[in-house]
Amino acid sequence: MLQDSHFLINPATFRPGATISISKAKSKLKSEHDPDKALKIYSSVSNHYTSPLSSRYAQEYTVKRLAKSHRFSDIEAFLESHKDDKKITQEPFLSSIIRSYGLAGMFDQALKTYLQMDDLGTPRSAVSFNVLLSACVNSKFYDRVPQLFDEMPKKHGFLPDKVSYGVLIRSYCEMGKPELAMEKLKEMEEKGVEITAVTFTTILNSLYKGGRCDEAEKVWNEMAKRGCGPDVGAYNVKIMNFQGGDPEGVKVLIEEMSNVGLKPDTISYNYLMSCYCRNGMMDEAEKVYEDLETKGCNPNASTFRTLIFYLCKNEQFETGYKVFRESVRANKIPDVNTLKYLVHGLAKSSKAKEAKEMIRTMKKKFPANVVKVWTKIEEELGLAKVELGDIKSNESNVAHLVRLLPSNAAGLTSSKLTRKTSKHEIPLVLIPPAMMVFEVPDAAKPSFNMVTPF
C-alpha cells in the first residue's frame, strides 16, 4: 500500500500563471528533481495546452518528482484540479490524468477517473482504455488486466485495438505465462487485429528470461514467416541472452543488425559494455562508452550506472568519478546505491575532496528525502567535519589576528582564542613568544571509516 509522507499544496497553486511557455517548462522540469520547485515551474506556465504532447510530458515530470518523494496526496490534489478544466470533455486530456496516476502507481485513482468519464461528459474509446490498462501494468496489478480487458469494451461499446492486445500480452508475460500470450496471438489473427513486432518482442523477452530459448527461437522464426521482421527491440532482447557470456556473441548480433538495415541503439551498446564489464574487460567497456557519440548514440542512466558500478568494483574510483561528472552534465545521474559505492570508494582512496564535491552535487540535485541519505553518508565518512587542510589555509589570517593583540599577550601562559568558520569554532592556543599551535579538536580531523555500501 502506498504511504503518503505529507500534504503541503493547495489545489489553487496549480492554476497557471503567465511567465513561461510549456516547452520551456518541460525543459526545466527534466533537470529539476525538487518536487516543490517542479510544482512551481509547472504552475508558472502561461498556457499549459498550446502543445498537448509537451503539456503531457510536463505534467508527468511533475508527478514523477512528487511520487519519488512519496507525496501522493499532493499528486491527487494536483491531478484532480485538472478536472475543473473545460478540456476535461476531451478524451486525450482526461487520458493524461489516468496516465499520470499510473506513473505514480495510484491505480485506484486511475480507475476512478476512468469510471467518471460519463459524469464528466468525456467519450470513451480504445484510447482511454489503453491508457487505463497501461496504468494497471505500471502499478504492477498484472492480474487485473485480463479482467478489465474482458469487461470494459463490452460494457462501454468499443473494440480493443492492437495496443490493447499488446498491453494484455505484456500482463500475461509479466505473470510468467507466455503461453497465454501466444494464445492471444491466434485471437488477434482471427479478429484481423495487426500483430506488431513489439508484441512479438514482449513474448520473446518473457521466454528468454524464463530460460526457454528454444521456444524463443521458434517465435523469432514465426516473426519472419508473418513478414513482421525483427526490429531493434527484438534484437536487443536477443542480445540480452548473451549478457554476461561471450562478448563476441553480442558483437556478432550487433553486426547482424547493421547488415539487415537496423541501427543499433544505446541499449544495444549498453549490453555489449555490460558484457565486457562482467568479463573483467574494462578497457574494452570504456571504449564502447567513449565511442557512443561517434555511433550516433547518447549514454543513458543505465550506461552510467553500469560503468560506474564496475569501475568501482575494479577500484578505479578516480575514473568512476569522471564518469559521474559526465552523468551530471548529461542529467542522467545513476541511482543512489551505485553512487554510494563510488563515494565510499573515493573516501577510502584518500579522495576526500572528490567525495565531498560529489555529495554537494547530489544535495543540490535532489529533494529533501534524498538529501537526508547523503547527509547520513557524509557523517559516516567524516566528510561533514572540518579538515586539517581547511584549517591550514587560514593560518595567515590567524597570524595577523595574533599580531594585533596587545603586547602583553606574549606573557600569556595559556590563553585561548576562537576563530569562527561557517559551521565550527576552532580553538587556538597562544604560547609565548607568540608562537601558534593549532589545537585541532577530534571533530575536525578527517575520518574515513569505510562502510560497505552493499
Secondary structure, DSSP 8 states (H G I E B T S, - for coil): ----------GGGGS--SSB-HHHHHHHHHH---HHHHHHHHHTBS-TTSSHHHHHHHHHHHHHHHHHTT-HHHHHHHHHGGGGSGGGGSHHHHHHHHHHHHHTT-HHHHHHHHHTHHHHT----HHHHHHHHHHHHHTT-GGGHHHHHHHHHHHHT----HHHHHHHHHHHHHTT-HHHHHHHHHHHHHHT----HHHHHHHHHHHHHTT-HHHHHHHHHHHHHTT----HHHHHHHHHTTTTS-HHHHHHHHHHHHHTT----HHHHHHHHHHHHHTT-HHHHHHHHHTTGGGT----HHHHHHHHHHHHHTT-HHHHHHHHHHHHHTT----HHHHHHHHHHHHHTT-HHHHHHHHHHHHHHS-HHHHHHHHHHHHHTTTTS--HHHHHTTHHHHHHHHHTS-GGGGG-SSEEEEEE-SS-EEEEEEETTTEEEE---GGGS---------
